[in-house]
Amino acid sequence: MAPPYKRLLEPVLVGDSQLQHRVAMSPMTRLRNHPDLEAPGDLNVLYYSQRSSNGGLIISEGTYPTPDSRGYIRMPGIWSPEQIKAWKRVTDAVHAKGGVIFCQLMPAGRISHSSLLPDGMLPVAPSAVKPSGLVHVKEGKVPYEVPRALELEEIPAEVDKVAASATRAIEAGFDGIELHSGNGYLMQQFLAKETNLRTDEYGGSVENRARFVLEVVDACVKAIGSHRVGIKLQQGVTFSGLVEPEDDSLDQLAYLGPELERRDLAYVCMSSLNYDPYYKFLGLDKPNFETDVFQFFRKHFKGTLMINGGIQPQKAEEYVEEGTCDLVCFAVLFIANANLPQLLAAGQELNMGGWTTSVWYSKDPMDDPKGYTDWPLVEAAL
Ligand SMILES: Cc1cc2nc3c(=O)[nH]c(=O)nc-3n(C[C@H](O)[C@H](O)[C@H](O)COP(=O)(O)O)c2cc1C
């Protein structure tokens, strides 16, 4: 019998990294980092090592570039020498298994709180638009604040901060970085109409709202080289008041596709949250998606394309086969199936325990392996 996954298990070149298969691990914030150092410790090293495979790509959890871009407690940073040293242990562990790891850089923008930031400063954003809902701070959950709108003259420094953290990620041994331009964080706050009310060259038209994102991409390319830079775009965010898709989301993707293609990046990840369990988890109605965003984006972007979002392995195989994408990244499936690529190669049944959403983020104590590193490991060779 032919193996169920053939194309998914073929090699692919991503930037300068030769991968042996196309089953990547999508970034997942798990909030289990050291609360003072905000850097990975032993448990996190084990977690990433378990999920490494020879020639397999892992994208790290969202990591904040500078102290003033933090979003959550126990989210890791990549700005202090101690954090670089701590991440080096993770990247060494992944490389020891022949794996490849990119660092996801995630400036949070308005999805933060003054008590999480230096000197009680307000979170910054393209415009002073308050997110709906509650933010988790040390004392529990409190309402979000109205962020401070960035002044035009401040924007170049915001761009440079991300690029400097890309350099630090390479110093920490990462093979590249992924810019988080989804999930309603700073970069998507510039892209979305709902959160970007600016009247200068960073607001208004599709092109203007994309300007910040492309400037960050260009600065990172200048800092570490285009083949080490990836970016995650996302359609379908329903998060803290940002509801996607907006009426010109597809126009925006049609604009970003060629712009990113000519920058010759390692990859673009097109992620879609067009699937039921996600909305069930949020207790929300699913917005209306009329288009297969993966096939749509492929028409506008011919570079290395990774896709993500509620994609089951069989469907992933079909997407690769039909040329819609070059590789697929999975998040929830990697929670309880640490060696997902090997399990797919062996045709093994998958553990659906990752949909037990109570294990997604840590409770105290932070070094509790429950639901994180203690899933039974089913041996399977790739
Ligand atoms: C617990 C959890 C944490 C996540 N954290 C991040 C994150 O830090 N950065 C990011 O880009 N996406 C994050 N995501 C979204 C995933 O990377 C992915 O886009 C989404 O889960 C859809 O993929 P899937 O259907 O394969 O799970 C997270 C998802 C989960 C379940």
The ligand as an ORCA input file, in Angstrom:
! r2SCAN-3c Opt
* xyz 0 1
  C      -1.859     27.244     22.821
  C      -1.663     28.014     21.564
  C      -0.781     29.073     21.556
  C      -0.550     29.777     20.373
  N       0.406     30.764     20.369
  C       0.759     31.343     19.189
  C       1.885     32.211     19.106
  O       2.607     32.467     20.075
  N       2.159     32.751     17.900
  C       1.408     32.476     16.779
  O       1.698     32.974     15.701
  N       0.350     31.653     16.840
  C       0.028     31.058     18.000
  N      -0.994     30.159     18.028
  C      -1.699     29.846     16.768
  C      -1.064     28.652     16.079
  O       0.289     28.870     15.727
  C      -1.841     28.262     14.823
  O      -1.807     29.349     13.925
  C      -3.293     27.894     15.123
  O      -3.385     27.106     16.289
  C      -3.890     27.100     13.960
  O      -3.126     25.943     13.677
  P      -3.596     24.470     14.076
  O      -4.978     24.283     13.531
  O      -2.625     23.527     13.436
  O      -3.601     24.368     15.557
  C      -1.262     29.445     19.190
  C      -2.167     28.388     19.209
  C      -2.364     27.667     20.372
  C      -3.300     26.513     20.357
*
